[in-house]
């Protein structure tokens, strides 16, 4: 592992430990500014002197420890003679990192907010689900049933939780770089009666509609899939690809989510996703299977 990669991972861990969810926007801006500074062969102190601030302030900005000051970012980009198109993107990213995400001002549960922040930053999301339809593909009626199960679900404001989850789903339809979404569902997910017939039928139809999106790749791992002697995943999990920042894996458990950031552990989940993907039906075969489910 390179020093730079180790620095990135250490920085991510520090940020994650400060709150329930990582501040990936700050990390992304800081990484880009560091790359530009190094390419210009300037130290943090030298860049700070040219921008009228301390090297410590530059360091905190590059490490994602401070919310990006847009004026300072613009000054840095000017000093480093950054090409206009690249500068425009970085300035927009700095402004985005300054904004309070919609999930921060909603009453949605903390677990929902954690997913919302990761999804907002993700350029690609891979999901393996063993039990339920993933949240980004759920209908409102299906969501309501999940939150109505008070013995299994944590106490939450159902209305706020459903509204938050529906807002999260917009990342698949946004005009500006919709998230690439690859989903592998175990066949039991579509066959198990997890909702009344009318809700189940509506949910399966919604899956078919969602699969028509060009950025959505939905496939089913059939009961008869041949994995040989290889292990199948033990849990549902999510792999987030977040710009130049480290990948993040979220593993579902009954009461909380496990956030995995160590690269050697992330590789295991990537291998597991690739393994089940190879054994899946094609997207076209998956849709035909969903159409044939008796609700």
Backbone as CSV, one residue per row, in Angstrom:
resi,resn,N_x,N_y,N_z,CA_x,CA_y,CA_z,C_x,C_y,C_z
1,UNK,0.846,-1.199,0.000,0.000,0.000,0.000,0.881,1.249,0.000
2,UNK,0.570,2.231,-0.844,1.370,3.448,-0.916,1.101,4.325,0.293
3,UNK,2.056,5.272,0.566,1.858,6.215,1.672,0.596,7.029,1.463
4,UNK,0.337,7.407,0.194,-0.846,8.221,-0.102,-2.116,7.452,0.199
5,UNK,-2.152,6.148,-0.194,-3.336,5.332,0.073,-3.529,5.164,1.567
6,UNK,-2.422,4.941,2.294,-2.537,4.798,3.742,-3.038,6.075,4.381
7,UNK,-2.559,7.222,3.869,-3.010,8.508,4.382,-4.500,8.697,4.159
8,UNK,-4.975,8.320,2.956,-6.400,8.436,2.651,-7.234,7.610,3.612
9,UNK,-6.809,6.366,3.868,-7.605,5.487,4.702,-7.599,5.975,6.149
10,UNK,-6.407,6.427,6.634,-6.337,6.940,7.992,-7.232,8.158,8.148
11,UNK,-7.201,9.048,7.144,-8.014,10.258,7.191,-9.488,9.912,7.213
12,UNK,-9.888,8.917,6.396,-11.290,8.509,6.366,-11.725,7.984,7.723
13,UNK,-10.875,7.172,8.357,-11.227,6.603,9.652,-11.405,7.693,10.695
14,UNK,-10.511,8.701,10.690,-10.622,9.786,11.650,-11.938,10.516,11.493
15,UNK,-12.314,10.780,10.243,-13.561,11.504,9.990,-14.749,10.671,10.407
16,UNK,-14.714,9.366,10.111,-15.831,8.494,10.452,-16.028,8.430,11.949
17,UNK,-14.927,8.434,12.713,-15.035,8.318,14.154,-15.671,9.542,14.787
18,UNK,-15.713,10.673,14.080,-16.267,11.891,14.650,-17.784,11.925,14.609
19,UNK,-18.400,11.097,13.798,-19.845,11.134,13.683,-20.367,9.821,13.181
20,UNK,-21.670,9.765,13.003,-22.283,8.504,12.600,-22.063,8.207,11.128
21,UNK,-21.773,9.241,10.324,-21.560,9.022,8.893,-20.348,9.816,8.436
22,UNK,-19.628,9.361,7.424,-18.424,10.045,6.964,-18.750,11.322,6.202
23,UNK,-17.866,12.321,6.320,-18.029,13.577,5.583,-17.257,13.461,4.288
24,UNK,-17.807,12.673,3.350,-17.082,12.340,2.139,-16.908,13.535,1.211
25,UNK,-17.823,14.505,1.256,-17.672,15.684,0.407,-16.401,16.443,0.726
26,UNK,-16.118,16.619,2.016,-14.900,17.319,2.428,-13.657,16.543,2.015
27,UNK,-13.718,15.221,2.185,-12.572,14.383,1.820,-12.278,14.498,0.333
28,UNK,-13.338,14.481,-0.472,-13.167,14.530,-1.921,-12.524,15.845,-2.359
29,UNK,-12.998,16.957,-1.831,-12.429,18.257,-2.174,-10.976,18.323,-1.715
30,UNK,-10.714,17.869,-0.485,-9.352,17.908,0.044,-8.382,17.089,-0.774
31,UNK,-8.808,15.904,-1.194,-7.948,15.055,-2.013,-7.582,15.728,-3.331
32,UNK,-8.563,16.358,-3.962,-8.315,17.025,-5.248,-7.345,18.194,-5.082
33,UNK,-7.532,18.964,-4.014,-6.651,20.108,-3.790,-5.226,19.647,-3.481
34,UNK,-5.089,18.583,-2.733,-3.758,18.048,-2.433,-3.057,17.610,-3.722
35,UNK,-3.787,16.924,-4.585,-3.207,16.456,-5.843,-2.710,17.632,-6.679
36,UNK,-3.500,18.692,-6.732,-3.104,19.878,-7.502,-1.882,20.558,-6.886
37,UNK,-1.862,20.632,-5.541,-0.713,21.275,-4.875,0.579,20.493,-5.115
38,UNK,0.500,19.184,-4.986,1.685,18.349,-5.190,2.176,18.461,-6.630
39,UNK,1.234,18.504,-7.576,1.619,18.652,-8.982,2.331,19.984,-9.218
40,UNK,1.952,21.013,-8.427,2.592,22.331,-8.545,3.893,22.407,-7.749
41,UNK,4.243,21.332,-7.039,5.490,21.239,-6.269,5.570,22.315,-5.188
42,UNK,4.450,22.482,-4.490,4.398,23.430,-3.382,4.108,22.686,-2.083
43,UNK,4.699,23.147,-0.993,4.356,22.595,0.317,3.079,23.279,0.803
44,UNK,2.499,22.749,1.849,1.299,23.366,2.411,1.600,24.769,2.920
45,UNK,2.781,24.945,3.508,3.159,26.272,4.011,3.326,27.252,2.858
46,UNK,3.987,26.822,1.797,4.192,27.698,0.638,2.877,28.091,0.007
47,UNK,1.950,27.121,-0.126,0.649,27.445,-0.704,-0.121,28.387,0.209
48,UNK,-0.042,28.140,1.521,-0.707,29.018,2.472,-0.198,30.448,2.380
49,UNK,1.120,30.613,2.252,1.712,31.956,2.135,1.181,32.676,0.900
50,UNK,1.041,31.954,-0.204,0.562,32.583,-1.436,-0.932,32.910,-1.367
51,UNK,-1.640,32.189,-0.491,-3.094,32.409,-0.378,-3.466,33.280,0.812
52,UNK,-2.457,33.714,1.579,-2.725,34.573,2.723,-3.301,33.838,3.914
53,UNK,-2.923,32.575,4.089,-3.391,31.828,5.255,-2.264,30.920,5.739
54,UNK,-2.489,30.215,6.816,-1.450,29.363,7.382,-1.392,28.006,6.678
55,UNK,-0.223,27.357,6.797,-0.100,26.008,6.269,-1.014,25.047,7.007
56,UNK,-1.282,25.334,8.282,-2.189,24.495,9.072,-3.591,24.511,8.491
57,UNK,-4.024,25.675,8.042,-5.361,25.768,7.458,-5.434,24.966,6.158
58,UNK,-4.360,25.032,5.364,-4.307,24.234,4.132,-4.355,22.752,4.478
59,UNK,-3.617,22.375,5.506,-3.586,20.974,5.928,-4.963,20.489,6.349
60,UNK,-5.672,21.289,7.151,-7.005,20.893,7.612,-7.975,20.781,6.441
61,UNK,-7.821,21.660,5.460,-8.678,21.610,4.279,-8.396,20.345,3.474
62,UNK,-7.129,20.038,3.257,-6.767,18.860,2.478,-7.141,17.558,3.191
63,UNK,-7.114,17.562,4.511,-7.423,16.358,5.272,-8.916,16.168,5.520
64,UNK,-9.735,17.099,5.027,-11.172,16.975,5.225,-11.605,17.265,6.643
65,UNK,-10.762,17.942,7.409,-11.077,18.230,8.801,-11.850,19.530,8.973
66,UNK,-11.932,20.313,7.911,-12.648,21.590,7.976,-13.594,21.700,6.788
67,UNK,-14.730,22.332,7.023,-15.662,22.583,5.928,-14.998,23.536,4.930
68,UNK,-14.985,23.187,3.645,-14.284,24.025,2.662,-14.811,25.454,2.608
69,UNK,-13.910,26.407,2.811,-14.220,27.820,2.620,-14.149,28.072,1.111
70,UNK,-15.297,28.358,0.499,-15.341,28.471,-0.955,-14.397,29.565,-1.458
71,UNK,-14.319,30.681,-0.729,-13.430,31.771,-1.143,-11.972,31.304,-1.132
72,UNK,-11.603,30.534,-0.098,-10.231,30.030,-0.027,-9.974,29.022,-1.129
73,UNK,-10.932,28.165,-1.398,-10.779,27.186,-2.471,-10.569,27.899,-3.802
74,UNK,-11.336,28.956,-4.048,-11.192,29.710,-5.286,-9.802,30.347,-5.381
75,UNK,-9.305,30.860,-4.238,-7.977,31.466,-4.211,-6.909,30.415,-4.507
76,UNK,-7.033,29.250,-3.898,-6.072,28.161,-4.125,-6.050,27.769,-5.600
77,UNK,-7.224,27.613,-6.174,-7.321,27.216,-7.580,-6.695,28.269,-8.489
78,UNK,-6.840,29.535,-8.107,-6.237,30.623,-8.885,-4.715,30.583,-8.777
79,UNK,-4.211,30.396,-7.556,-2.763,30.338,-7.333,-2.152,29.161,-8.082
80,UNK,-2.869,28.037,-8.106,-2.360,26.832,-8.754,-2.628,26.817,-10.252
81,UNK,-3.237,27.900,-10.757,-3.531,28.044,-12.187,-4.287,26.820,-12.726
82,UNK,-5.337,26.467,-12.019,-6.140,25.308,-12.384,-6.969,25.603,-13.631
83,UNK,-7.028,24.702,-14.583,-7.846,24.908,-15.787,-9.285,25.251,-15.407
84,UNK,-9.925,26.173,-16.120,-11.270,26.659,-15.765,-12.307,25.553,-15.573
85,UNK,-12.325,24.577,-16.464,-13.338,23.514,-16.341,-13.152,22.709,-15.059
86,UNK,-11.905,22.403,-14.731,-11.629,21.656,-13.506,-11.930,22.505,-12.275
87,UNK,-11.592,23.782,-12.356,-11.860,24.689,-11.237,-13.357,24.816,-10.974
88,UNK,-14.133,24.893,-12.035,-15.581,25.015,-11.901,-16.166,23.822,-11.148
89,UNK,-15.681,22.621,-11.474,-16.161,21.407,-10.810,-15.786,21.418,-9.334
90,UNK,-14.549,21.810,-9.024,-14.091,21.813,-7.637,-14.820,22.855,-6.801
91,UNK,-15.093,24.003,-7.390,-15.834,25.042,-6.668,-17.246,24.558,-6.354
92,UNK,-17.871,23.867,-7.311,-19.202,23.323,-7.073,-19.160,22.269,-5.970
93,UNK,-18.139,21.418,-5.986,-18.003,20.398,-4.951,-17.795,21.030,-3.575
94,UNK,-17.030,22.118,-3.533,-16.808,22.813,-2.258,-18.111,23.391,-1.728
95,UNK,-18.913,23.970,-2.627,-20.213,24.508,-2.205,-21.127,23.390,-1.711
96,UNK,-21.108,22.259,-2.416,-21.932,21.126,-2.000,-21.525,20.632,-0.619
97,UNK,-20.202,20.608,-0.363,-19.713,20.142,0.936,-20.092,21.092,2.053
98,UNK,-20.345,22.354,1.695,-20.765,23.356,2.682,-22.244,23.239,3.024
99,UNK,-23.000,22.727,2.071,-24.452,22.650,2.269,-24.795,21.620,3.332
100,UNK,-25.820,21.922,4.102,-26.366,20.923,5.010,-27.248,20.003,4.180
101,UNK,-26.890,18.737,4.116,-27.674,17.797,3.338,-29.114,17.763,3.812
102,UNK,-30.022,17.484,2.888,-31.440,17.466,3.241,-31.720,16.496,4.375
103,UNK,-30.904,15.425,4.473,-31.131,14.422,5.517,-30.843,14.967,6.910
104,UNK,-30.038,16.042,6.996,-29.718,16.629,8.284,-30.871,17.443,8.857
105,UNK,-31.729,17.940,7.988,-32.835,18.777,8.448,-34.158,18.021,8.457
106,UNK,-34.116,16.750,8.129,-35.333,15.940,8.161,-35.411,15.215,9.499
107,UNK,-36.522,14.579,9.738,-36.690,13.798,10.963,-36.465,12.311,10.712
108,UNK,-35.811,12.000,9.613,-35.602,10.606,9.272,-34.680,9.941,10.279
109,UNK,-34.814,8.622,10.476,-33.970,7.911,11.444,-32.492,8.033,11.113
110,UNK,-31.660,7.875,12.130,-30.218,8.012,11.940,-29.690,7.001,10.934
111,UNK,-30.229,5.783,10.955,-29.771,4.766,10.007,-30.088,5.199,8.577
112,UNK,-31.265,5.790,8.380,-31.632,6.279,7.051,-30.707,7.414,6.630
113,UNK,-30.409,8.307,7.570,-29.545,9.450,7.258,-28.145,8.991,6.860
114,UNK,-27.648,7.936,7.514,-26.323,7.416,7.182,-26.287,6.924,5.741
115,UNK,-27.335,6.203,5.334,-27.412,5.735,3.956,-27.560,6.913,2.994
116,UNK,-28.373,7.891,3.358,-28.616,9.034,2.480,-27.330,9.778,2.161
117,UNK,-26.473,9.963,3.162,-25.231,10.702,2.916,-24.289,9.914,2.018
118,UNK,-24.162,8.617,2.270,-23.304,7.794,1.421,-23.828,7.753,-0.009
119,UNK,-25.136,7.613,-0.156,-25.738,7.546,-1.496,-25.558,8.848,-2.254
120,UNK,-25.632,9.970,-1.530,-25.494,11.269,-2.189,-24.118,11.448,-2.804
121,UNK,-23.106,10.795,-2.226,-21.737,10.923,-2.714,-21.342,9.815,-3.684
122,UNK,-22.126,8.732,-3.732,-21.710,7.549,-4.488,-21.900,7.735,-5.990
123,UNK,-20.891,7.353,-6.763,-21.022,7.326,-8.223,-21.457,5.933,-8.679
124,UNK,-21.214,4.925,-7.813,-21.665,3.571,-8.102,-22.027,2.883,-6.791
125,UNK,-23.088,2.092,-6.835,-23.543,1.367,-5.650,-23.881,-0.057,-6.054
126,UNK,-23.281,-1.026,-5.347,-23.561,-2.440,-5.584,-24.207,-3.033,-4.344
127,UNK,-25.277,-3.793,-4.540,-26.054,-4.312,-3.412,-26.306,-5.799,-3.596
128,UNK,-26.131,-6.550,-2.509,-26.565,-7.943,-2.478,-27.590,-8.069,-1.357
129,UNK,-28.787,-8.567,-1.678,-29.853,-8.662,-0.683,-30.350,-10.093,-0.552
130,UNK,-30.423,-10.543,0.691,-30.864,-11.896,0.999,-32.322,-11.972,1.436
131,UNK,-32.859,-10.857,1.954,-34.147,-10.939,2.626,-35.226,-10.042,2.029
132,UNK,-34.930,-8.746,1.878,-35.945,-7.792,1.450,-35.522,-7.038,0.193
133,UNK,-36.504,-6.393,-0.442,-36.212,-5.468,-1.535,-35.396,-4.310,-0.966
134,UNK,-34.278,-3.930,-1.580,-33.480,-2.804,-1.062,-34.301,-1.507,-1.034
135,UNK,-33.963,-0.635,-0.099,-34.720,0.590,0.113,-34.883,1.456,-1.117
136,UNK,-33.851,1.537,-1.972,-33.927,2.395,-3.152,-34.913,1.879,-4.192
137,UNK,-35.381,0.637,-4.025,-36.312,0.057,-4.991,-37.671,-0.257,-4.372
138,UNK,-37.912,0.208,-3.165,-39.161,-0.103,-2.487,-40.278,0.881,-2.853
139,UNK,-41.501,0.364,-2.911,-42.668,1.230,-3.048,-43.037,1.779,-1.673
140,UNK,-43.854,2.821,-1.659,-44.263,3.414,-0.382,-45.029,2.407,0.478
141,UNK,-45.880,1.597,-0.158,-46.662,0.612,0.592,-45.765,-0.461,1.201
142,UNK,-44.760,-0.869,0.462,-43.822,-1.869,0.958,-43.009,-1.299,2.120
143,UNK,-42.593,-0.035,1.993,-41.883,0.629,3.087,-42.730,0.656,4.345
144,UNK,-43.986,1.031,4.183,-44.876,1.160,5.339,-44.968,-0.155,6.102
145,UNK,-45.005,-1.262,5.378,-45.056,-2.570,6.036,-43.780,-2.844,6.819
146,UNK,-42.652,-2.486,6.248,-41.389,-2.745,6.933,-41.314,-1.964,8.242
147,UNK,-41.746,-0.712,8.222,-41.683,0.098,9.429,-42.805,-0.236,10.411
148,UNK,-43.856,-0.874,9.929,-44.972,-1.239,10.810,-44.633,-2.436,11.686
149,UNK,-43.575,-3.166,11.323,-43.170,-4.336,12.105,-42.389,-3.854,13.326
150,UNK,-43.104,-3.471,14.374,-42.472,-2.844,15.526,-41.600,-3.799,16.332
151,UNK,-41.850,-5.105,16.214,-41.003,-6.046,16.935,-39.614,-6.137,16.307
152,UNK,-39.540,-5.954,14.980,-38.261,-6.071,14.280,-37.611,-4.715,14.033
153,UNK,-38.425,-3.695,13.771,-37.882,-2.380,13.434,-37.629,-1.558,14.698
154,UNK,-36.605,-0.708,14.641,-36.333,0.200,15.743,-37.423,1.270,15.780
155,UNK,-37.771,1.794,16.967,-38.809,2.831,17.061,-38.420,4.071,16.255
156,UNK,-39.248,4.429,15.281,-38.972,5.598,14.447,-40.272,6.307,14.124
157,UNK,-40.143,7.504,13.597,-41.275,8.241,13.047,-41.529,7.652,11.659
158,UNK,-42.565,6.814,11.543,-42.811,6.109,10.286,-42.949,7.056,9.108
159,UNK,-43.701,8.113,9.296,-43.950,9.043,8.192,-42.654,9.693,7.716
160,UNK,-41.814,10.125,8.666,-40.549,10.753,8.311,-39.612,9.738,7.661
161,UNK,-39.638,8.505,8.152,-38.772,7.466,7.603,-39.137,7.156,6.159
162,UNK,-40.431,7.048,5.887,-40.879,6.761,4.522,-40.557,7.929,3.591
163,UNK,-40.802,9.151,4.063,-40.503,10.332,3.251,-39.006,10.406,2.942
164,UNK,-38.190,10.071,3.937,-36.752,10.096,3.738,-36.294,9.056,2.731
165,UNK,-36.884,7.874,2.817,-36.483,6.818,1.890,-36.905,7.156,0.458
166,UNK,-38.058,7.758,0.300,-38.500,8.158,-1.041,-37.591,9.263,-1.594
167,UNK,-37.128,10.140,-0.728,-36.200,11.189,-1.163,-34.864,10.568,-1.580
168,UNK,-34.430,9.558,-0.849,-33.183,8.874,-1.188,-33.246,8.273,-2.592
169,UNK,-34.411,7.797,-2.986,-34.558,7.124,-4.269,-34.279,8.031,-5.460
170,UNK,-34.280,9.335,-5.240,-34.088,10.285,-6.337,-32.682,10.219,-6.936
171,UNK,-31.732,9.602,-6.237,-30.375,9.524,-6.802,-30.356,8.680,-8.071
172,UNK,-31.358,7.823,-8.251,-31.392,6.978,-9.444,-31.945,7.711,-10.651
173,UNK,-32.606,8.857,-10.423,-33.256,9.588,-11.512,-32.673,10.972,-11.742
174,UNK,-31.684,11.369,-10.940,-31.200,12.736,-11.066,-30.570,12.961,-12.441
175,UNK,-30.735,14.174,-12.949,-30.218,14.507,-14.279,-28.692,14.562,-14.297
176,UNK,-28.114,15.010,-13.188,-26.671,15.179,-13.102,-26.033,13.887,-12.573
177,UNK,-25.569,13.047,-13.484,-24.856,11.811,-13.141,-25.625,10.922,-12.165
178,UNK,-26.705,10.297,-12.624,-27.421,9.369,-11.746,-26.503,8.230,-11.307
179,UNK,-26.688,7.774,-10.088,-25.843,6.726,-9.540,-26.013,5.416,-10.308
180,UNK,-24.899,4.766,-10.642,-24.955,3.440,-11.256,-25.279,2.436,-10.159
181,UNK,-26.332,1.668,-10.369,-26.876,0.829,-9.306,-26.959,-0.618,-9.783
182,UNK,-26.111,-1.475,-9.213,-26.115,-2.899,-9.546,-26.678,-3.662,-8.359
183,UNK,-27.746,-4.414,-8.598,-28.447,-5.105,-7.517,-28.522,-6.598,-7.812
184,UNK,-28.108,-7.398,-6.842,-28.287,-8.844,-6.919,-29.261,-9.244,-5.810
185,UNK,-30.386,-9.811,-6.208,-31.383,-10.278,-5.249,-31.392,-11.796,-5.214
186,UNK,-31.291,-12.359,-4.029,-31.511,-13.791,-3.917,-32.949,-14.079,-4.339
187,UNK,-33.188,-15.213,-4.992,-34.536,-15.518,-5.480,-35.571,-15.510,-4.361
188,UNK,-35.146,-15.822,-3.157,-36.080,-15.823,-2.026,-36.679,-14.437,-1.783
189,UNK,-35.943,-13.380,-2.173,-36.432,-12.016,-1.961,-37.736,-11.769,-2.726
190,UNK,-37.819,-12.299,-3.945,-39.023,-12.049,-4.748,-40.104,-13.106,-4.513
191,UNK,-39.728,-14.234,-3.930,-40.719,-15.302,-3.723,-41.293,-15.329,-2.309
192,UNK,-40.521,-14.886,-1.348,-41.008,-14.912,0.031,-42.177,-13.944,0.202
193,UNK,-43.223,-14.368,0.906,-44.389,-13.510,1.115,-44.094,-12.517,2.234
194,UNK,-43.510,-11.405,1.874,-43.183,-10.370,2.856,-44.191,-9.234,2.855
195,UNK,-45.279,-9.407,2.091,-46.318,-8.375,2.013,-47.609,-9.032,1.524
196,UNK,-48.771,-8.396,1.769,-50.026,-8.904,1.225,-49.951,-8.971,-0.301
197,UNK,-50.766,-9.810,-0.923,-50.672,-10.016,-2.378,-50.679,-8.741,-3.202
198,UNK,-51.558,-7.765,-2.874,-51.623,-6.550,-3.680,-50.358,-5.715,-3.549
199,UNK,-49.828,-5.633,-2.324,-48.590,-4.872,-2.108,-47.412,-5.588,-2.759
200,UNK,-47.380,-6.910,-2.646,-46.307,-7.697,-3.251,-46.311,-7.550,-4.776
201,UNK,-47.504,-7.602,-5.355,-47.617,-7.482,-6.812,-47.160,-6.104,-7.275
202,UNK,-47.574,-5.067,-6.552,-47.153,-3.709,-6.901,-45.643,-3.564,-6.777
203,UNK,-45.071,-4.178,-5.735,-43.637,-4.074,-5.527,-42.858,-4.776,-6.637
204,UNK,-43.306,-5.934,-7.052,-42.618,-6.649,-8.117,-42.720,-5.900,-9.447
205,UNK,-43.865,-5.296,-9.698,-44.024,-4.494,-10.911,-43.092,-3.287,-10.873
206,UNK,-42.932,-2.718,-9.686,-42.023,-1.582,-9.534,-40.577,-2.004,-9.804
207,UNK,-40.205,-3.207,-9.403,-38.869,-3.722,-9.701,-38.622,-3.770,-11.203
208,UNK,-39.620,-4.239,-11.931,-39.501,-4.344,-13.387,-39.326,-2.963,-14.007
209,UNK,-40.100,-1.994,-13.517,-39.989,-0.627,-14.031,-38.617,-0.033,-13.708
210,UNK,-38.149,-0.262,-12.482,-36.845,0.283,-12.081,-35.719,-0.311,-12.914
211,UNK,-35.856,-1.586,-13.259,-34.809,-2.266,-14.036,-34.676,-1.693,-15.440
212,UNK,-35.675,-0.951,-15.894,-35.626,-0.349,-17.229,-34.714,0.879,-17.268
213,UNK,-34.353,1.416,-16.094,-33.452,2.563,-16.063,-32.084,2.151,-16.609
214,UNK,-31.468,2.967,-17.448,-30.164,2.608,-18.028,-29.052,2.470,-17.004
215,UNK,-29.196,3.116,-15.845,-28.164,3.051,-14.810,-28.435,1.967,-13.767
216,UNK,-29.510,1.183,-13.954,-29.864,0.132,-12.999,-29.628,-1.235,-13.638
217,UNK,-28.872,-2.071,-12.938,-28.627,-3.442,-13.372,-29.176,-4.367,-12.286
218,UNK,-30.318,-4.971,-12.559,-30.996,-5.815,-11.576,-30.930,-7.270,-12.020
219,UNK,-30.411,-8.116,-11.142,-30.309,-9.530,-11.491,-30.687,-10.402,-10.295
220,UNK,-31.168,-11.595,-10.604,-31.617,-12.530,-9.585,-30.608,-13.680,-9.464
221,UNK,-30.277,-14.031,-8.228,-29.480,-15.222,-7.960,-30.469,-16.360,-7.717
222,UNK,-30.642,-17.263,-8.683,-31.690,-18.288,-8.564,-31.335,-19.378,-7.559
223,UNK,-32.379,-20.073,-7.098,-32.166,-21.168,-6.156,-31.200,-22.203,-6.719
224,UNK,-31.253,-22.400,-8.016,-30.411,-23.415,-8.641,-29.051,-22.917,-9.083
225,UNK,-28.658,-21.733,-8.636,-27.362,-21.175,-9.043,-26.226,-22.086,-8.612
226,UNK,-25.253,-22.246,-9.491,-24.114,-23.117,-9.208,-22.949,-22.272,-8.695
227,UNK,-22.674,-22.406,-7.413,-21.533,-21.731,-6.814,-20.393,-22.706,-6.551
228,UNK,-20.609,-23.970,-6.933,-19.596,-24.968,-6.674,-19.420,-25.159,-5.176
229,UNK,-18.173,-25.183,-4.744,-17.884,-25.315,-3.319,-17.569,-23.959,-2.695
230,UNK,-17.835,-22.908,-3.439,-17.549,-21.563,-2.928,-18.665,-21.108,-1.996
231,UNK,-18.294,-20.290,-1.025,-19.271,-19.808,-0.050,-20.151,-18.722,-0.648
232,UNK,-21.389,-18.689,-0.189,-22.294,-17.592,-0.519,-22.213,-16.549,0.595
233,UNK,-22.568,-15.291,0.330,-22.526,-14.274,1.386,-23.444,-14.634,2.548
234,UNK,-23.015,-14.285,3.753,-23.795,-14.580,4.952,-24.774,-13.463,5.290
235,UNK,-24.547,-12.266,4.729,-25.375,-11.099,5.046,-25.661,-10.292,3.784
236,UNK,-26.703,-9.481,3.858,-26.923,-8.470,2.824,-25.873,-7.376,3.019
237,UNK,-25.387,-6.797,1.916,-24.375,-5.755,2.049,-24.427,-4.790,0.871
238,UNK,-23.797,-3.624,1.060,-23.759,-2.548,0.082,-22.304,-2.127,-0.121
239,UNK,-21.898,-1.924,-1.360,-20.564,-1.419,-1.664,-20.709,-0.053,-2.332
240,UNK,-20.201,0.988,-1.697,-20.285,2.349,-2.214,-18.946,2.752,-2.824
241,UNK,-18.962,3.187,-4.074,-17.781,3.771,-4.711,-17.960,5.281,-4.670
242,UNK,-17.079,5.975,-3.940,-17.290,7.397,-3.669,-16.126,8.205,-4.211
243,UNK,-16.199,8.558,-5.490,-15.181,9.411,-6.092,-13.773,8.892,-5.861
244,UNK,-12.864,9.788,-5.467,-11.481,9.405,-5.213,-11.267,8.941,-3.780
245,UNK,-12.323,8.979,-2.978,-12.206,8.567,-1.586,-12.236,7.045,-1.501
246,UNK,-11.860,6.487,-0.350,-11.900,5.035,-0.209,-13.321,4.504,-0.367
247,UNK,-13.412,3.252,-0.807,-14.715,2.614,-0.872,-15.227,2.339,0.541
248,UNK,-16.524,2.215,0.644,-17.157,1.909,1.918,-18.103,0.738,1.708
249,UNK,-18.059,-0.239,2.599,-19.007,-1.345,2.582,-19.880,-1.231,3.821
250,UNK,-21.181,-1.370,3.635,-22.118,-1.375,4.751,-22.777,-2.745,4.795
251,UNK,-22.646,-3.420,5.930,-23.217,-4.753,6.123,-24.413,-4.631,7.052
252,UNK,-25.547,-5.181,6.630,-26.764,-5.078,7.423,-26.791,-6.097,8.557
253,UNK,-27.168,-5.630,9.740,-27.476,-6.512,10.850,-28.851,-6.112,11.372
254,UNK,-29.327,-6.785,12.375,-30.693,-6.537,12.837,-30.872,-5.164,13.474
255,UNK,-29.879,-4.698,14.232,-30.060,-3.460,14.984,-29.208,-2.294,14.496
256,UNK,-28.200,-2.549,13.675,-27.355,-1.462,13.184,-26.638,-1.933,11.932
257,UNK,-25.908,-1.008,11.297,-25.114,-1.357,10.130,-23.631,-1.352,10.499
258,UNK,-22.905,-2.303,9.950,-21.465,-2.368,10.138,-20.790,-1.672,8.967
259,UNK,-20.006,-0.629,9.251,-19.280,0.102,8.211,-17.867,-0.465,8.091
260,UNK,-17.528,-0.951,6.915,-16.220,-1.558,6.664,-15.397,-0.605,5.796
261,UNK,-14.201,-0.223,6.269,-13.356,0.710,5.511,-11.965,0.147,5.227
262,UNK,-11.569,-0.916,5.909,-10.243,-1.506,5.674,-10.212,-2.144,4.290
263,UNK,-9.210,-1.792,3.489,-9.178,-2.215,2.088,-9.171,-3.730,1.932
264,UNK,-8.446,-4.444,2.826,-8.378,-5.897,2.688,-9.737,-6.546,2.958
265,UNK,-10.553,-5.929,3.797,-11.889,-6.465,4.069,-12.868,-6.090,2.953
266,UNK,-12.688,-4.896,2.404,-13.533,-4.482,1.286,-13.332,-5.428,0.101
267,UNK,-12.100,-5.851,-0.121,-11.816,-6.777,-1.218,-12.602,-8.074,-1.076
268,UNK,-12.820,-8.513,0.151,-13.593,-9.736,0.374,-15.037,-9.558,-0.092
269,UNK,-15.623,-8.402,0.226,-17.002,-8.156,-0.204,-17.095,-7.972,-1.712
270,UNK,-16.077,-7.352,-2.301,-16.061,-7.240,-3.753,-16.005,-8.622,-4.398
271,UNK,-15.180,-9.506,-3.831,-15.072,-10.863,-4.358,-16.402,-11.597,-4.221
272,UNK,-17.085,-11.395,-3.093,-18.375,-12.043,-2.881,-19.413,-11.533,-3.885
273,UNK,-19.405,-10.223,-4.140,-20.361,-9.670,-5.094,-20.085,-10.211,-6.490
274,UNK,-18.823,-10.251,-6.865,-18.457,-10.800,-8.182,-18.855,-12.270,-8.283
275,UNK,-18.687,-12.992,-7.192,-19.002,-14.420,-7.177,-20.487,-14.659,-7.444
276,UNK,-21.369,-13.949,-6.723,-22.803,-14.158,-6.932,-23.240,-13.589,-8.278
277,UNK,-22.566,-12.532,-8.733,-22.918,-11.948,-10.030,-22.696,-12.938,-11.164
278,UNK,-21.593,-13.684,-11.072,-21.294,-14.664,-12.115,-22.332,-15.786,-12.168
279,UNK,-22.978,-16.046,-11.027,-23.956,-17.132,-10.961,-25.381,-16.656,-11.218
280,UNK,-25.553,-15.370,-11.423,-26.897,-14.789,-11.596,-27.494,-15.084,-12.969
281,UNK,-28.801,-14.908,-13.043,-29.479,-14.842,-14.326,-29.089,-13.543,-15.011
282,UNK,-29.275,-13.466,-16.316,-29.061,-12.200,-17.019,-30.160,-11.226,-16.611
283,UNK,-29.976,-9.932,-16.858,-31.060,-8.981,-16.547,-32.374,-9.361,-17.221
284,UNK,-32.304,-9.817,-18.464,-33.530,-10.182,-19.186,-34.178,-11.417,-18.564
285,UNK,-33.374,-12.404,-18.215,-33.901,-13.606,-17.568,-34.467,-13.282,-16.189
286,UNK,-33.832,-12.339,-15.499,-34.293,-11.947,-14.172,-35.676,-11.317,-14.237
287,UNK,-35.897,-10.451,-15.233,-37.208,-9.821,-15.390,-38.270,-10.862,-15.699
288,UNK,-37.943,-11.833,-16.534,-38.908,-12.891,-16.847,-39.257,-13.702,-15.611
289,UNK,-38.274,-13.948,-14.768,-38.538,-14.680,-13.529,-39.453,-13.885,-12.614
290,UNK,-39.195,-12.575,-12.508,-40.038,-11.729,-11.663,-41.462,-11.702,-12.185
291,UNK,-41.617,-11.628,-13.493,-42.962,-11.608,-14.098,-43.732,-12.892,-13.781
292,UNK,-43.018,-13.994,-13.619,-43.683,-15.267,-13.404,-43.985,-15.589,-11.943
293,UNK,-43.610,-14.705,-11.037,-43.859,-14.968,-9.621,-45.350,-14.860,-9.316
294,UNK,-45.881,-15.847,-8.637,-47.297,-15.864,-8.260,-47.471,-15.133,-6.951
295,UNK,-48.170,-14.002,-6.979,-48.370,-13.235,-5.740,-49.743,-13.528,-5.140
